[in-house]
């Protein structure tokens, strides 16, 4: 972290603009993906559950019949289903589980994401209205050109978040 602070203190205006531009582009992409999820899935309330100390509503997400992906990146949504746990107090997602249940091809035969691909995400409040990830697990079953195995597994855990007074001030005094 210290290295990154020093690097940013010495970055040029151009490098800073590029870094921020890349971040904003990724943020717009993530927001668009969330909006596409609303179009791609039917959400059904299936119950309530306590998750990591949070009273949650539990929703199943099933693909909408006839859903047409808007671009290459949203194609995978047509072959996915999942479950979401939403905090009743703050309306934040606490946990998301999703899985690919039917193969999804990209670029014709070039790449295919297969059944067994799974995502698991959890987040928790760090302070006030700031929720940050605590766990991210992904198992990808994929092939390229029909015979190259591109499968992978990644498990990440995030802990020991510490309040930053400058960030806290921004969150409480816009």
C-alpha positions in Angstrom: 0.0 0.0 0.0 2.8 2.4 0.9 4.4 1.7 -2.5 1.2 2.6 -4.3 0.8 5.8 -2.3 4.3 6.8 -3.3 3.7 5.9 -6.9 0.6 7.9 -7.1 2.2 10.9 -5.4 4.8 10.9 -8.2 2.6 10.0 -11.2 2.2 12.5 -14.0 -1.0 14.3 -14.7 -1.3 12.2 -17.9 -0.8 8.9 -16.0 -3.3 10.0 -13.3 -5.9 10.9 -16.0 -5.3 7.5 -17.7 -5.6 5.6 -14.4 -8.8 7.5 -13.4 -10.2 7.1 -16.9 -9.6 3.3 -16.8 -11.3 3.1 -13.4 -14.3 5.1 -14.6 -14.6 2.9 -17.7 -14.6 -0.3 -15.5 -17.2 1.3 -13.2 -19.5 2.1 -16.1 -19.1 -1.4 -17.4 -19.9 -2.9 -14.0 -23.0 -0.6 -13.8 -24.1 -1.6 -17.2 -23.7 -5.3 -16.3 -25.9 -4.8 -13.3 -28.6 -3.2 -15.4 -28.4 -6.0 -17.9 -28.9 -8.5 -15.0 -32.3 -6.9 -14.3 -33.2 -7.5 -18.0 -31.8 -11.0 -18.0 -33.4 -12.5 -14.9 -36.7 -13.1 -13.2 -36.2 -12.5 -9.5 -38.4 -14.4 -7.1 -38.5 -14.0 -3.3 -38.0 -17.5 -1.9 -37.6 -16.8 1.8 -35.6 -15.1 4.6 -32.3 -16.1 6.1 -29.7 -14.8 8.6 -26.3 -14.4 6.8 -23.3 -13.3 8.7 -25.5 -11.5 11.2 -27.7 -9.8 8.6 -31.4 -10.5 8.3 -31.8 -11.1 4.5 -34.4 -11.7 1.9 -33.5 -14.6 -0.4 -34.1 -14.2 -4.1 -33.7 -16.8 -6.8 -32.7 -15.4 -10.2 -33.7 -17.5 -13.2 -33.1 -16.5 -16.9 -36.1 -14.7 -18.5 -37.5 -16.7 -21.4 -36.5 -15.0 -24.6 -33.8 -12.9 -23.1 -31.5 -11.5 -25.9 -28.0 -10.4 -24.7 -27.1 -6.9 -25.7 -23.4 -7.6 -26.3 -20.8 -10.3 -26.1 -20.2 -9.8 -22.4 -23.8 -10.3 -21.4 -24.2 -13.6 -23.4 -23.2 -15.6 -20.3 -26.3 -14.3 -18.5 -28.5 -16.4 -20.8 -27.0 -19.6 -19.4 -26.8 -18.6 -15.7 -29.0 -18.9 -12.6 -28.4 -17.7 -9.1 -29.4 -16.7 -5.6 -29.1 -13.3 -3.9 -29.3 -12.5 -0.2 -30.3 -8.9 0.3 -29.9 -7.1 3.7 -33.4 -6.0 5.0 -32.1 -2.9 6.7 -29.7 -1.4 4.1 -31.0 -3.1 0.9 -27.4 -4.2 0.0 -26.5 -7.6 -1.3 -24.8 -9.7 1.4 -24.2 -12.8 -0.7 -24.5 -13.8 -4.4 -24.2 -17.3 -5.8 -24.4 -17.9 -9.5 -23.7 -20.8 -11.8 -23.6 -21.5 -15.5 -26.1 -24.3 -16.2 -25.9 -24.4 -20.0 -22.9 -23.8 -22.3 -22.4 -20.3 -23.6 -20.3 -19.8 -26.7 -18.3 -16.7 -27.6 -17.0 -15.8 -31.1 -18.7 -18.9 -32.6 -16.5 -21.9 -31.7 -13.6 -19.9 -30.3 -14.5 -19.9 -26.6 -17.1 -21.7 -24.5 -18.0 -21.2 -20.9 -19.5 -24.5 -19.6 -21.7 -25.8 -16.9 -20.0 -26.0 -13.5 -18.7 -22.4 -13.8 -19.6 -20.9 -10.4 -19.3 -17.5 -8.7 -19.7 -16.8 -5.0 -19.4 -13.3 -3.5 -19.9 -11.9 -0.1 -19.7 -8.4 1.3 -20.3 -6.6 4.6 -20.5 -3.1 5.9 -17.2 -1.6 6.9 -18.7 1.6 8.2 -22.0 3.4 7.8 -23.1 2.9 4.2 -19.8 1.5 2.9 -20.0 -2.2 2.0 -16.9 -3.9 0.8 -16.1 -7.5 -0.4 -15.1 -10.1 2.1 -15.0 -13.2 -0.2 -14.9 -13.9 -3.9 -14.7 -17.4 -5.2 -14.9 -18.3 -8.9 -14.5 -21.6 -10.7 -14.5 -21.4 -14.5 -15.0 -24.3 -16.8 -14.1 -23.1 -20.2 -12.5 -24.2 -23.5 -10.9 -22.3 -26.4 -11.1 -23.6 -29.9 -13.0 -26.6 -28.7 -10.0 -28.4 -27.2 -7.8 -26.1 -25.1 -8.8 -26.2 -21.4 -9.1 -22.7 -20.0 -10.5 -23.8 -16.6 -9.4 -22.0 -13.5 -10.3 -21.5 -9.8 -9.7 -18.4 -7.8 -10.5 -17.8 -4.1 -10.0 -14.4 -2.5 -10.7 -13.3 1.0 -10.6 -9.7 2.2 -10.2 -8.8 5.9 -9.0 -6.2 8.3 -10.5 -3.2 6.6 -9.4 0.0 8.4 -11.2 3.3 8.4 -9.5 6.1 6.5 -10.6 9.4 8.1 -10.4 11.2 4.7 -12.7 8.6 3.1 -15.0 8.6 6.1 -15.4 12.4 5.9 -16.3 12.1 2.2 -19.0 9.5 3.0 -20.6 11.5 5.7 -20.2 15.0 4.2 -20.7 14.9 0.5 
